[in-house]
C-alpha cells in the first residue's frame, strides 16, 4: 500500500472528522481498510451525540468491521485516523490484531501510538501494529485547532 493510497483514504477520514463538528463532537474521523485495501468501515467521533465516552471514531470502525466479519480479529486491516489514537483506541486496535495504524496529527496530550506511549508497538504485548504517522497532519491539526478555538470563543 503506497502513501498515495493513505493520502486518498485520509481524505475520507477528514470528511468524517468534519461531520463530527455538526453535533459538537471533537473532529476525529477514521476509516478501516481490509487486507485488499477496500474500505470496510468509516466513522467519526460520536461521544457527545451518543453520550458514550467510548464512541471514538476508531472504536466505532473496529466494532462495525468486527460485527460484519463475525469475528473480533481484524488481521491484515489498516486503521486510518486523523488524530493519533488514545490509549483506549490504541489497545483496542492491538486486541483486534490490526496490521497497521496510519494517523494524521500527533496528539501531545493523549497520543498512545507514539507521542506519550507506544502501545501498538510495545514488545510486551502479543501483537504489534505497524505505524505510519503524519499523513496530512497539517490538515488534521488545523481542523482540531479551529474546533477548539471556536469552543473557547
C-alpha positions, 0 to 999 in steps of 0.5 A: 500500500503506497502513501498515495493510497493513505493520502486518498483514504485520509481524505475520507477520514477528514470528511468524517472528522468534519461531520463530527463538528455538526453535533459538537463532537471533537473532529476525529474521523477514521476509516478501516481498510481490509487486507485488499485495501477496500474500505470496510468501515468509516466513522467519526467521533460520536461521544457527545451525540451518543453520550458514550465516552467510548464512541471514538471514531476508531472504536466505532470502525473496529466494532462495525468491521468486527460485527460484519466479519463475525469475528473480533480479529481484524488481521491484515486491516489498516486503521486510518485516523486523523488524530493519533489514537488514545490509549483506549483506541490504541489497545483496542486496535492491538486486541483486534490484531490490526496490521497497521495504524496510519494517523494524521496529527500527533496528539501531545496530550493523549497520543498512545501510538507514539507521542506519550506511549507506544502501545501498538508497538510495545514488545510486551504485548502479543501483537504489534501494529505497524505505524505510519504517522503524519499523513496530512497532519497539517490538515488534521491539526488545523481542523482540531485547532479551529474546533477548539478555538471556536469552543473557547470563543 
